[in-house]
Amino acid sequence: MTNEKKLEMLADVMGVEVSELSEDMALDDIVKWDSLASVNFIVMLDDEFDKQIGAGELKSCKTVGDLLGQME
């Protein structure tokens, strides 16, 4: 899966336009990256990638690129 497709999925999870995201963007700079978006990301990882992520792993993600790395 391409990073562009992954970015589209992240944008959907966060409720933003894909053009608002870049790999080096800090998650703290994204207003819509909140607890609900975090839960939605965890569910999407499980549904789409059959991958589980713990709270500690998710908390260590600081950028959009870190989230993309979890989607491999």
C-alpha positions as CSV (number, residue, x, y, z in Angstrom):
1,M,0.0,0.0,0.0
2,T,1.3,3.4,-0.9
3,N,2.0,6.2,1.6
4,E,-0.6,8.3,-0.3
5,K,-3.3,5.7,0.4
6,K,-2.2,5.5,4.0
7,L,-2.4,9.3,4.3
8,E,-5.9,9.1,2.9
9,M,-6.8,6.6,5.6
10,L,-5.3,8.8,8.4
11,A,-7.1,11.9,7.1
12,D,-10.3,9.9,7.3
13,V,-9.6,8.8,10.9
14,M,-8.7,12.4,11.9
15,G,-11.5,14.1,9.9
16,V,-9.2,16.3,7.9
17,E,-8.3,16.7,4.3
18,V,-5.3,14.7,3.1
19,S,-3.7,17.9,1.9
20,E,-3.5,19.0,5.5
21,L,-1.2,16.2,6.4
22,S,2.5,15.6,5.8
23,E,4.8,12.9,7.1
24,D,7.0,15.3,9.1
25,M,4.0,17.0,10.8
26,A,3.9,16.7,14.5
27,L,0.7,15.1,15.9
28,D,0.5,17.8,18.5
29,D,0.0,20.3,15.7
30,I,-3.1,18.5,14.4
31,V,-6.1,19.9,16.2
32,K,-8.2,16.9,15.3
33,W,-5.7,14.4,16.7
34,D,-7.4,13.7,20.0
35,S,-8.5,10.7,22.0
36,L,-11.3,9.8,19.6
37,A,-9.0,9.9,16.6
38,S,-6.5,7.8,18.6
39,V,-9.2,5.1,19.2
40,N,-10.3,5.3,15.6
41,F,-6.6,4.8,14.5
42,I,-6.3,1.7,16.7
43,V,-9.6,0.3,15.3
44,M,-8.5,1.1,11.7
45,L,-5.1,-0.7,12.3
46,D,-6.9,-3.8,13.5
47,D,-9.5,-3.8,10.8
48,E,-7.4,-2.8,7.8
49,F,-3.9,-4.2,8.8
50,D,-4.8,-6.9,11.3
51,K,-2.4,-5.3,13.6
52,Q,-2.8,-4.4,17.3
53,I,-1.0,-1.5,18.9
54,G,-0.7,-0.8,22.6
55,A,-1.2,2.6,24.3
56,G,2.5,2.9,24.9
57,E,3.4,2.3,21.3
58,L,0.8,4.8,20.2
59,K,2.0,7.4,22.7
60,S,5.5,7.0,21.3
61,C,4.2,8.2,17.9
62,K,5.0,11.9,17.6
63,T,4.6,12.5,13.8
64,V,2.3,11.5,11.0
65,G,5.2,9.5,9.7
66,D,5.3,7.5,12.9
67,L,1.7,6.6,12.4
68,L,2.4,5.6,8.8
69,G,5.2,3.4,10.1
70,Q,2.6,1.6,12.3
71,M,0.6,0.9,9.2
72,E,3.1,-1.5,7.7
